[in-house]
Amino acid sequence: MIYGIKPEEFKKRVVGAKIEKISRRAKLLIIQLSNGYSLVIHLKLTGRLLFKKKLEKEDEKSHIIYEFSDQSFLLHHDFRQFGWVKLIKTLELEKYFAKEGFGPEPLDKSFTLEKFKDLLSKKPRQKIKPLLMDQTFLAGVGNVYAQEACWGAKILPTRIVKTLKEKEISDLYHYLIKILKEAIRYRGSSVDAYVDIEGKQGEYVPKLKVYNREGEKCFRCFGKIKKITLAGRGTYFCPVCQK
């Protein structure tokens, strides 16, 4: 789980440092330390970060345990170990993100409708739902919210970008931002192993309109929700009102 540095060296550089700032870029959590380094964490599908005031016996199975000066703990556990932690010099973070090629943040004030249109114009032959998930196109949009945004805008996930009309693009832009803001307000969607730092599940799942509803009636037109595999990911949509 620890990449680019031996565990012994990782421990040497982290022990004694203070947490100065916590932020995010794309799907990465950034914990800035007082020693000039930052922990860059990707939880992937099954990773969890849990804050505990004391360790329980089952907590000892965690893959990384950070102990604070007040004897509280931050546990990093990953069932499948797809996730990772990197220790990067804070001054080199922007260089690292540039190398990764992350696209703009959809909730950034600079991400306007015109910016979205411009980005789409450069990918005319791409299918819209996989494109929304491409971290080099937009940063931080995952499988669940990409298909929810397509449903909101009445767009089939398989639509080719160049076939989208002005209104569809506008609707997709506004629904995407709306859904992301709502999901944050409800602390995320626990559709897999996700829980927050207190171990609580997110509360956005009941708000989902199409994800994981195969065979059920569409909330908008009462058509039957279908599921396909698109770019290797399960994708739900309504074949009646999504065109």
JOLIN-V870469 format. One line per field, one symbol per residue. burial: 1 if it has 9 or more other ideal C-beta (glycine too) atoms within 8 Angstrom, else 0. A space follows every 50 residues. Layout:
burial=???
This chain:
burial=11001000010011001010000011011111100011111111011111 11000000100101110000011111110000111111010010011000 01111100001010111011001101111111111011111011111111 11111111111001000111111111111111100111110011110000 0101100111101000010000111101010010111100110
